[in-house]
Amino acid sequence: MKKRWITYILQLLLVSSIHADEGMWLLPLIQELNMDKMQEMGLELEAGDIYSLDHPSLKDVIGALDYGGCTAEVISSDGLILTNHHCGVDEIQSHSSPAQDYLTHGFWAMSREEELPNPGKTISFVVRMEDVTEKVLGMVHLEMTEVERESEIDKSSETLISEAVEGTHYEAVVVPLYEGNEYYLVVMETFKDVRLVGAPPESIGRFGGDKDNWEWPRHNADFCMMRIYTGPDGKPADYALENIPYKPANWLPISLSGYEKDDISLVLGFPGRTNRYATSSGIREIKEIENRNRIKIRGEALDLIMEDMGKSDKVRIQYAAKYSRLSNYYKYSIGQNLSLDRLQVIEKRTVQEDLFSHWVSAEEMRQEAYGDILEEINSVISERNMMENALSYLEEMFLLHKTVEVFDFATSAFPFFFQELGYATEKKETTELMDRMKQRSAIFFRDYHPETDQKVASAMMQLYAENVEPLYFPGLFSTIYKDFDGDIDKYIDHLYRKSLFTDPSRFEKFTAKPKFKKLFKDPVFMGSFTMYQTYQQILDEYEELEERFVAARRSYVKAVRDMYPDSIFYPDANSTLRLSYGTVCDYLARDAVSYDYYTTLAGVMEKEDLREREFTVPAKLKQLFEEKNFQPYCQDNTMRVCFLTDLDTTGGNSGSPVLNSRGELIGLNFDGNWESMSGDIIYEPEFQRSICVDIRYILFIVDKFAGAHQLIEEMDIHD
Ligand code: GLU
């Protein structure tokens, strides 16, 4: 038994020492930490080509869409940007209708005038990043409470931010790294006029749909193109007719020469969130609360939404983007829970924690500093169990992920309501408040089908009642019991029939003559209000636990880094710009199942299934396949579609450029694979793969499928 234990530890240590491709690295540190290794692997760039404050570098062409969530990159001197189809689906959908269905047929602006504006869409580029740990933590000391510490950090961050942006149009943030052991200042330039230029039909961009999502082999060109516009002075500006295409200092060159297995590749982007320092108890919490609840909630809701989408084109278009947003992380959570079990992630973390405890107990000073942190983390996690459960239900269903839509929409009346109650800090004209409500309602009602939302609301309310402690039932449940004999369906029916938030004409009447008392009587408004009350009540109860948790996690991460002084650690993803490097590679998925590292257009034809919308191949693509006119986009006469790398990526990297040894664009990152869905917690070198569209397939679609030659011409494409 003992021997097996030691062998296991040695294996673990061995794996972490031979594997070099894990890591989401901060750009200012790559010279010091990664350059030698990358050049050994074949990289022909210098650190200054990737991140420089003196001359144009890669950092200038990689942008975060909407302040994080997706990445896009500049690919022409006229501000053309490339990202995933699933990152632009909101915009593609918002311009679609049954008569002009860009989701089904694709959209291509054949001139600049046809490019479609998207109010609210933004892209931000890093101007500079700076380690400000000493400045932020300079006045912080051990005797401080968490609240005092936080307020000190906020104070110094504010000063740093205002110094950084003074006299500029830049924005800045100070972000914690390594759970608050270090801090970085990030200065960004944000552009606010981003127009839709082109998108393939879903039958190409989302070919394989939910069935193929998070899996390999893939056969879709998950891309769309947009263009950044600036004011006539070249500076970021809100949408205006006189705006001009952005003139960047540099843009990504595109390579037609492709890749071979084992070639080095890089990805730069804005990964959103990883949990690489989670404890075994934290992983169990993710598995049993966050993932389990999400699977149950979204599974039920998605079936109901799909039922209605199948019946009407109008509803299909209205719910396309909402559906794929919900289904994406629904399937992710299923896959993650399976991978956590299959790869024994909790067990592996427990072994690491045993080693940690052993290391702590070996020295008295360590015992004093870190002796009880694991226990503290574990006990907070167990104490907050019921609250986490209720929070996850409230957030998934109503307040954050909006599985039920209308309760979130009702918050559009909160500013008016609170102002009338006398709680506004800054008094606004009622007309201004109503205008804002009307603006929000235009988008809401455009994509709203009350019958669908009502069905989902009934099912969700039922699930809430069955799975959350009554202690955390919002006030609306007393109405259900008192006035509707506990009949949830009856209550929901009343709500949708009466509320001003479920019907555009009732809503319009209200905004034309706003009466504060009407909100008191509105069942959706009051329902939403009581949900927020419950949410706040939980957060208040949670506060002390959260402070203990944050402090313990910070020392735990510090201790783990102290424990391995010779190892280089990278901070968890937090939507800051990162680089990951690795190779193009295949993998052995399971016993006797090995996957090749690229797919081809022949595979699209093989997957065609006329009975399933998601596996329908456009006639034009079939014709192009038959004609075999792939030049100059093929390799060995074959049209490659997607390929694999072992780059370390996560959500937020969607749309990130995949580059070759010369820093040229060879692909577009868009997904991860089923065998490593626990990769956000532990990177598994044998299994973790990022899935990329071959840039040549994208160009083939733009050029030969869409005939958008003007876009090909403005790009910098070479062999
Ligand atoms: N699976 C996602 C999709 O193709 C992308 C990956 C992500 O969101 O991280 O929709």
Boltz pocket constraint, residues with backbone or C-beta under 6 A from the ligand:
constraints:
  - pocket:
      binder: B
      contacts: [[A, 86], [A, 213], [A, 214], [A, 222], [A, 324], [A, 328], [A, 650], [A, 651], [A, 652], [A, 654], [A, 670], [A, 671], [A, 672]]
      max_distance: 6.0
